[in-house]
Amino acid sequence: MQKVLIGIVKGVFLLVFAILKGTWFASGVTLDMYKARRDRKATKQDQANERELTKLLLERERQRLKEERAGK
């Protein structure tokens, strides 16, 4: 009898938890929060890519100037 009661309580708890979780994830607040986080991460990645590209372009320009000076 006790195992049956525990099983019923667990089932009700899981059902309530599933409903609350579904409601939470369906809310716009959660989705906006994840979108904002994803956008910040993408912005940081874009900035890192831009810094890397700038570094490569500067190195290429230095190399070109070095070769010009050596050729003169």
C-alpha positions in Angstrom: 0.0 0.0 0.0 2.8 2.4 0.9 4.6 1.7 -2.5 1.4 2.5 -4.4 1.0 5.8 -2.5 4.6 6.7 -3.2 4.1 5.9 -6.8 1.0 8.1 -7.1 2.8 11.0 -5.3 5.8 10.7 -7.7 3.5 10.6 -10.7 1.6 13.7 -9.6 4.8 15.5 -8.9 6.3 14.6 -12.3 3.1 15.7 -14.0 3.0 19.0 -12.2 6.7 19.5 -12.9 6.2 18.8 -16.6 3.4 21.3 -16.8 5.4 24.0 -15.1 8.4 23.3 -17.2 6.4 23.5 -20.4 4.8 26.7 -19.3 8.2 28.2 -18.4 9.8 27.3 -21.7 6.8 28.4 -23.7 6.9 31.8 -22.1 8.4 34.7 -24.1 10.7 35.7 -21.2 12.7 32.5 -21.4 13.0 32.7 -25.1 14.1 36.3 -25.0 16.6 35.5 -22.3 18.2 32.8 -24.5 18.1 35.0 -27.6 19.9 37.8 -25.7 22.5 35.3 -24.5 23.0 34.0 -28.0 23.3 37.5 -29.5 25.9 38.5 -26.9 27.9 35.4 -27.6 27.7 36.0 -31.4 28.8 39.6 -30.9 31.8 38.5 -28.9 32.7 36.0 -31.6 32.4 38.6 -34.3 34.6 41.0 -32.3 37.2 38.2 -31.8 37.1 37.4 -35.5 37.5 41.1 -36.4 40.5 41.4 -34.1 42.1 38.3 -35.6 41.5 39.6 -39.1 43.0 43.0 -38.2 46.0 41.2 -36.7 46.5 39.2 -39.9 46.2 42.2 -42.2 48.7 44.2 -40.1 51.1 41.3 -40.3 50.7 41.1 -44.0 51.3 44.8 -44.4 54.4 44.7 -42.3 55.7 41.8 -44.3 55.0 43.7 -47.6 56.8 46.8 -46.3 59.7 44.7 -45.1 60.0 43.1 -48.6 59.8 46.6 -50.2 62.6 47.9 -48.1 64.8 44.8 -48.7 64.2 45.1 -52.5 65.3 48.8 -52.7 
